[in-house]
Amino acid sequence: IDNARAMAAVIMGRGYRIVSGGTDNHLFLVDLIGREYTGKDAEQSLARANITVNKNTVPGEPRSPFVTSGLLLGTPAVTTRGFSLAECEELAGIICDVLDHVGDPAVEASAMAATLALCRKHPVYSN
């Protein structure tokens, strides 16, 4: 829960609205209503940076459920890998970098390099 709270705080600090104003569990929903891009656009841009999130509808959703105006983020994968609070905050910053420039190949490439560096510190499997 602390990792999710830390990530939500960073994302809110970067100007993104979190539905419910934060989180009390391992999930939180980022509201992208009013942004020029959709939840689907953001999901795909983050995927190109090796960050997996889910597009999701938000309260007052103006778009189709196949496109959405939100992103659902969860921390079980990074918690299982052993990410520290500081690393979760770093990851949230990387996510915001991509969200600030959805679809920009240079930003996606930079974010992917940073994401892979974090993941190399915490491999899923080790010998």
N, C-alpha and C positions, 0 to 999 in steps of 0.2 A: 504494500500500500504506500509506503514511503517513497518508493521509486516513482510510482504513478503520480503522487502528489508533487514531487520535485519536477517531473516532466511537465505536468499541467501548469505549474507556476512559471516555468521558463516560457512556455508557449503563450500563456496569458501576458507575460511581461513583454513579449514581442508583438502584442497587439491583436492576438487572436482570441475570440470568445470561446470559452468552454461552457457547454450546456451544463447547467447546475452550478456553475461558478467554481468547479474543481472536481474532486473525486473522493469517495470514501472507500473505494475498492481498487482493483487493478485495471479498471477500464475508464476511459473518458472520451467524450464526444466533442470534436472541434466543429464549431459552427462557421461555415464559409458563406453564409447568405450575404449578398452584397459584393462578393468578390467577382472578378471578371472570369474566373474559371470555376469549374464544377468539382464536386467530390470525385467524380470519375477521372477528370483531368489530373487532379492532385494525386489520386491513388496511383495512376500510371506514371506520373513524373517521379514520385517517390520510389516506385518499383524499379525504375531505371537507375536509381541511386542505391539499390539493394536494401530498401527499407519497405517492409510489408505492413500495410495498413488496409483497412476496409472502408470503402465509400459507404455512407450511411445516411439515411434521412434524418432530419432534425425537426424539432417542433416548428410549425409554421412553414414547412417545406414548400417552396415554390416550384421545384423541379420534379421531374419524373423520378420514381424510385429506382429506375435504371441508370440515372445520371447523378442525382442527389446534390445536396448542398452541405454535406458534412463528411467527416472522417472519424472513424472509430479507432482509437489507439488502445493497446493493451500492453502490459509489461511482463506477462508470464515468460515469454521467450528470453528477454534480457535478464530477468531475475534468475531463471534456470541456468543461464550461462554464467552468472556471477557478476554482472555489472554492478559497480558501486553507485552510490547516489550521484557522485560527480560525473561518472560516465553516462548515467541516464540524463543528467542535465546537458552534457555535451551532445548526446544523441538528439535531445529535444531542440537544441540550437541548430543542429544539422537539418532536422525536419523543417524548422522555420526558414532556414536558408533556401531550401527547395520551394517551400510554399510562397516565399517572397518573389520567386522567379520560376513559377511553374512552366515547364516546357523548355527551359533554357538548357541546351546540351552541356555548356561549360559548367554551369552550376551543378547539374546532375552528375557530371564526371567528378568534380571536386568533392561532392557529397558522397559519392560511391567510394572514393579513395579514403575518406575519413571514416566511413562506416566499416569498410573492410579492415582498416587499422584497428578499430575497436574490437571487431569480431576476432581478429587474430590473437588478441590478448586473452580471449575467452572462447577457445574452440569448443564446439559441441562434443566432439570426441577427442580424446588424447590417448596416445600409446602408452 
